[in-house]
Amino acid sequence: MKDKIILSEKDFREQIRDLCKLFGWKFHFTWLAIHSPKGFPDLVLRNLEQKRIIFCELKTEKGIITPSQQEWHDDLIACGQEAYIWRPSQLEEIIEVLQNA
């Protein structure tokens, strides 16, 4: 049985930032969501070597995706963009995404 992962969204974001540094990604997040469109993803990551941009919505294990967050996610996917909704328990998958071209 997997151990439960209890991590705040802020701590999870810092964990993702550390992984970005390790794998050569530039990391951007909006400090105050009031300056972003409602539901816009928490992070935009870019890797020039891999020629990729990733949009990420971060949630705690129990965090709920709002309708506007889901709409942004679905719209980005529909436009051919790489978009994810990540939770701390998905760390292995996140590492794989950031490592692979």
C-alpha positions, -999 to +999 in steps of 0.1 A: +000+000+000+013+034-009+020+059+018-004+089+018+013+121+005+002+152+025+017+183+008+003+218+006-001+232-029+027+257-022+051+229-011+041+209-041+048+239-064+083+242-048+089+205-055+080+211-091+103+241-093+132+220-080+124+194-107+123+221-134+158+233-123+171+197-124+157+190-159+164+224-176+129+239-175+120+275-170+093+279-145+066+306-143+037+309-119+013+338-113+019+352-078-016+365-074-044+348-093-064+380-094-042+391-123-049+360-144-080+348-162-103+327-139-091+291-140-058+297-158-033+270-150-010+275-120+023+270-140+037+275-174+069+256-180+091+259-211+121+239-222+139+254-253+161+223-257+130+201-260+110+228-277+081+223-254+057+244-233+036+227-206+006+241-187+001+227-153-027+229-128-015+218-093-038+203-068-034+187-034-046+151-031-080+163-020-081+195-041-111+199-064-108+211-100-131+241-105-152+243-137-131+272-150-099+252-144-113+222-162-124+244-191-089+259-194-074+224-193-098+210-219-094+241-242-056+238-241-057+201-250-082+209-278-057+234-291-030+208-292-012+221-261+005+199-235-015+204-203-017+185-171-035+184-137-009+172-113-012+159-077+017+150-053+010+113-057+019+116-094+055+125-087+069+096-108+047+105-138+057+142-134+094+133-135+089+112-166+071+141-183+098+166-175+126+142-185+113+130-218+114+149-251 
